[in-house]
Amino acid sequence: MGAPPAVAIAGSRGKSTVAVLLDAMLMADGQRTARWTAAGVTIAGRRQRGELVPWRKALAMIESRDLDVAIQVLDWDTIHAVGLPEALFPVSILTNLCANNETCMARPDTDRALIALSGVLKSASADGVLIVNADDSTLITGEVEARERQLVVGIRRETPYLRRHLERGGAGAWVDEGWMVFGTHDDHRRMVEVNAVPTTAQGALSFAITNALLALCAARAIGVTEQSIIATLHSFQSGDADLPASFNMYTVGGATAVADVSSPSWFLRSALRGLSHLPAERRIRVVGVAGDVPRDDLVETGRLLGRGADILIIHSEDLDPERTALVLQGAAANDVPPLVVHAKSESSAMTSLVKQLREGDLAYVIADDASLVLRRLAAAANRFGNDTV
């Protein structure tokens, strides 16, 4: 096609997870890769210092054929600010936009994201493949629907956009009787059992299933063998170095602790819904400044964190007392509010969490400082002879 062998991944959440999972599939297939995610630039499996200089090096290696595939995560705000070259990417992936949330769609930053989405579509080669998450209807703009060559993903084949796409003879991936399947309406095959994919927590995490299906479709579009795809899905773990605070799960002395980044309520809801399917003697949540949550969404964030929680550890109140007050206001709005434990800093909050964790507990930590949270959870897991899940 005359375009560099590059994959673009855009969306509000899940981009880095899809990138790392796709990268693992490619490397399992013997491909030499480079990727640029929120965690930095990796070339041939090695983390690089800095970002712009090593990425230019990676693109030069692509041109000289010393590398086979480049994977680049695209942030809405960055796209909106600096733009993208047109018709650059043979494969483009759209993870999500607003998770079908009307409040999100009414926000000014979503208007910017929609403009950025249009830029992503223009940067996608007309002869290339667009891979779309049909479960997020807010992604399905007229420009998206106008693209001829698509692979469409949905948890259920009855998802409206996926169903229409398959009825028109298109291909995609979905879940059927507990299996991830790939193909067309009349000609599809089972790839892997959902329960056998570690990142899905035995199928409890719908967003993790979607991420796996998106990576699967991208790998098939590129030509990765089914054997490499299936082996990767069976073995892939969301390692801390590659995906810091991206739903990293630890076993700590019989308890489970999950570290995640802060996100608006429309994405937090999905994470908590997934966790609600996991058994727990007590449910503990930890939150601090939560800087990626819009201020006008903090009450709803607090309500979600407090709903069904036994203990809410809140920290770093001195950094922004108003934000903390809004979270607490939301938590108190539940019929049965959680017990609130106050900690001065994120470090002391983690100390409090680890001290009170007991067998059967399920903790969800929204990290302000991902490296600190992951370091403390890893140390606690190692102390009890456990590893990441």
Protein Blocks (a to p, Z undefined) as FASTA:
>chain_A
ZZacddddedjehklmmmmmmmmmmmmnopacddddfkbcceehiacehjklmmmmmmmm
mmnopafbdcddddfklmmmnopaehkbfbdcdfbfnlopaklmmpmklmmmmmmmmmmm
mmpcfklccdddfklmklmcfklmmpmbdcdddfblklmklmmmmmnopacdddeehiac
eddfklccdfbdfklmmklonolammlmmmmmmmmmmmmmnopafklmmmmmmmoccdfk
lmgoihpacdeehiacdddddddfklmmmmmmmmmmpccfbdcddddkkmmbcfklmmmm
mmmmmgopabdcdehklmommlmmmmmmmmmmpmbacdddddfblklmmmmmmmmgcehi
acddddfblmlmmmmmmmmmmmnopacZZ
